[in-house]
Amino acid sequence: MVDLTGKTALVTGSTSGIGAGIAGALAGAGARVILNGFGDPEAIETLCARLGGRYLAADLAIPGQIRDLMAAAGPVDILVNNAGVQHVAPVEEFPEDRWDALLAINLTAAFHTIRHAVAGMKQRGWGRIINIASTHGLSASRNKSAYVASKHGLVGLTRAVALETAGTGVTCNAICPGWVLTPLVEKQVAARAAETGLSLAEAQVSLVAEKTPSGQFVTPEQVGAFAVFLCSPAADQITGAPLSIDGGWMAQ
Ligand code: NAD
């Protein structure tokens, strides 16, 4: 059992999907969790009550709001940069404003949160930075230029920060999930069903099968358990690593 009692964990984008899974796992290991993300206020309140956590609103596309978030959070021991968005379109049709927003949320926000949190982690001699990248941080798919660029950038940021923190007690890693059935992916399932005439259930199977040798989704709980492991002493020497959890996607 990993004991994170006394540690404060900030998980961005934890009102839904993978972030909620990670926040749940960290809280289960004893960490004080700080939640962030958009969503229905009542649902957020229920989630906070369930995890014994607190919620701080911030739009991570806006650096000023990230500064306020980090100031309100106070010292953060475990920083999980998870908030992310997707937009699917061929590069020649990709809307410029979607590119800018996607890069701001998926990549630049992690620079800002790390910049604010890392000095305190180094001073205290312990810290964990976990960036939720993707298989798209290591490989590409068609029509996802901004997402692929942002996630490759996040893996690069992970490596650079790992070198700057090596030997300080702070580690920085990227988790690279394959398909996880969350609202972000449900939209892509619905688009596939609309394009192909498949049912939603058939579109799910076809989406996963295309890239994933196991033919199965990764779950938010599995990503959460992986994040908890990265906070354990067993992971003290794991740093700068893009770590796959993808049913074999990257083995191909
Ligand atoms: P999701 O849509 O369920 O959750 C995204 C979270 O980010 C939500 O809490 C949302 O409110 C928050 N968010 C979005 N824009 C924000 C902003 N501007 N400011 C603050 N919060 C914002 O998606 P998910 O699938 O759980 O994705 C979480 C992360 O995992 C993302 O970085 C995504 O790229 C990554 N990922 C997802 C998959 C997958 O298959 N679902 C695979 C690999 C990586």
Boltz pocket constraint, residues with backbone or C-beta under 6 A from the ligand:
constraints:
  - pocket:
      binder: B
      contacts: [[A, 12], [A, 13], [A, 14], [A, 15], [A, 16], [A, 17], [A, 18], [A, 19], [A, 36], [A, 37], [A, 38], [A, 39], [A, 58], [A, 59], [A, 60], [A, 61], [A, 81], [A, 82], [A, 83], [A, 84], [A, 85], [A, 105], [A, 106], [A, 132], [A, 133], [A, 134], [A, 135], [A, 176], [A, 177], [A, 178], [A, 179], [A, 180], [A, 181], [A, 182], [A, 183], [A, 184], [A, 185]]
      max_distance: 6.0
